[in-house]
């Protein structure tokens, strides 16, 4: 029993279930638990920017050969673009087939205040997204947790280290050691993960309930179904072509998946994913390049949600979009879904900016999604997490940087722990 209680997977799953119960039975109390979830997410975000910086720098400097860095980076970005574009496309196809917004009465649906998202979306143009990548101050990027800016600076810093010879190697060693300290810090933070998951889930269910979300239930169902198909069909095929078992990998990272389920934040699982992928057999240099950059550029779950949400709003307001207009939506989202990474409320800002650019679908339609958005954020974050893990496996295999012996050892260790818990 003691071993069972010590297992993070069991504790997070129990906390999520208790949070749902509290939110349904005592909704006001559930709303009051919001600080628990927010505090845990803030604890994670406190260390994410330094971890991303240190891992990217160490990954680039460890490779040493800038041509090799460019090849790995090029493969990663090509993979990210192809797969996220496919995610956007599959979202568009399914939402057009199932038509979750057709026939819904707008007046009977729960709405929220979208003024801050609408204003940000109207003001944020694609050029602004590009300019946003380069920080005006490195300190400011770290202070505000601007992940895209941290990634940009880390890549430049890692390249500069590689070009600095012996001095660069000494600093690289220092970055490696400092990264280990941050991983230990994350291990401390993870002890309160069940508490954060409990608070976040209780607040979500307590705030939005279930009755007010019934009109949007069809959209939720379609989004979940699409993400399920994307993971178990698209990503499964990609894994098989690269010689991996998707189910085996999902079982291996189940603790990280449950942590994301409870907190609605894929950032919470970043340190664990870095360590587990290295233990699973991927080379450290590939892991530390692909995973952190994937958090900004490889958002499969977010891409599916964005395309489906936008067409859903059009269907609700009886706006019949042509094939050409929907292709235009796809092209816009291909750019803005990456450009807004790391911006607070980026999903709504991307939707708002796309609607503002089209000037066909009413911008106020975003208000319909505010209540149900939280219930779909877990699915988005989980698919983002799995997608980045699969991307790392694929690129590691293509680079000949995957160790089968380490994978077998990692799976054996996991099996022994599972048997020990069961006993």
Buried (B, 14 or more C-beta within 10 A) or exposed (E): EEEEEEBBBBBBBBBBBBBBBBBBEBBEEBBBBBEBBBEBBEBBBEBBBBBBBBBBBBBBBBBBEEEBBEBBBEBBBEBBBEBBBBBBBBBBBBBBEBBBBEEBEBEEBBBBEBEEBBEBBBEBBEEEBEEBBEBEEEEEBBEBBBBBBBBBBBBEBBBBBBEBEEEBBEBBEEBBEBBEEBBEBBEEBBEEBBBBBBBBBBBBBBBBBEEBBEBBEBBBEBBBEBBEBBBEEBBBEBBEEBEBEBEEBBBBBBBBBBBBBBBBBBBBBBBBBBBBBBBBBBBBBBBBBBBBBBBBBBBBBBBBBBBBBBBBBBBBBEBEBEEEBBEBBBEBBBBBBBBBBBBEBBBBBBBBBBBBBBEBBBBBBBBBBBBBBBBBBBBBBBBBBBBBBBBBBBBBBBBEBBBEEBBEBBBEEBEEEEEEBEE
